[in-house]
Amino acid sequence: MFPATASAALIIATLLDDPRTLAVARWERRAGERPLRAELLNWVAAFADIARLDAAEQLGAPQDLAAARAARPALHSQAAPFCEDDDPRVREAAVAATALLLADPLLASSIPRHAPLVRKLLVTSADSYYRWIARERLAVWGEDVEGLIAAEDERRATLAKAGRVAEDPWDEGNEAAFHWLAEQPVDTAALELPGRRHPDWIATEPAAPPGPAPEEPLAVPGSQPGYPGPWRIARGEERAEWTFTPFVGVGPLHFGMTLKEITEALDEQPTVTSHSPGGGRQQLVYADFAATAIRALFRDDRLGCVAVNALDGPQVRLDDVPLTGCVPSQLEGWLLHLTARPSYSVAGDPVCTDLGLAIRSQRAGDVMLTRPLFLRREWHDLWHSLPQEEWNFV
């Protein structure tokens, strides 16, 4: 909590009925699309979650926590009407925020009115954070939640088992597990809310570095000026400079873009496009942009992965460190110290799931250079996500 937090919450609450909050988009912290109104209610829920913590758990001054708690009745009066909203995404977010706001003793009389909505909407929600709120609040309100806890444990165990099978290309149940997982509703819970982690959110624990941090990788210097061969490597001054924001985008591209939006952002038409049948129509698989030297890969006609050509693609940087056209082992060693220990694709490519980054190798004559792939979260399983043409790209 900060001195401005309570005031900010009250301002956000007054914006909830603004018609402009009906705009639907993808928001950074949570998966899937939803109205801005739902996302603002999710912020109110996060605020209420922190405000109810004991002072010993709270980051911030006591007076800021007191101001936050004092704002809860006003926030409740603004959020509660949306518990009956026509949009299910807004409705769930409003019930979640309201349930946490009811931790205020002054609102205890409203618990019997809202508890049935918590049981009806949040217990069965696809959002694991909402389910956690339901179990936690119902337990506080004196209800038996052992069955809900057991069901959640079973759900998580089933998903984990199916995930292990789907990631193993040699398991005979691989395809069935992959298709079953694809049919499951997407968990739209945020990975983390400010100041607090919940037991339903599983994060990879960083591995202890195996030794002193290695030197930062360097991009190879490129071919000699005037060299015209087919394996010519662009020099640093010839490459466009891009930055990478994990799970948001790379350079001028943002995940979720359509092909039309990408062509406008690059000011370039694709030289090659590939489609496959799906859902009764041709779905876009990938598009190559020769001038920019990237490949855009799609799912449901939305950008989900960007592969950068090692020879002449943009120099993409993370924390000012180059990722394109480096020696693969050097970049992998640096990433081991920067992130949680990566997983590996069936081709031995390191995949950093906490960054949405995979490092493939691309031939440049007698040497191999890094061909970075920038991924949305649901693309981390390269075996099932990448088309055959990308695996065959050398």
Order of alpha helices (4+ residues) and beta strands (2+ residues): alpha-beta-beta-alpha-alpha-alpha-alpha-alpha-alpha-alpha-alpha-beta-beta-beta-alpha-beta-beta-beta-beta-beta-beta-alpha-beta-beta-beta-beta-alpha-alpha
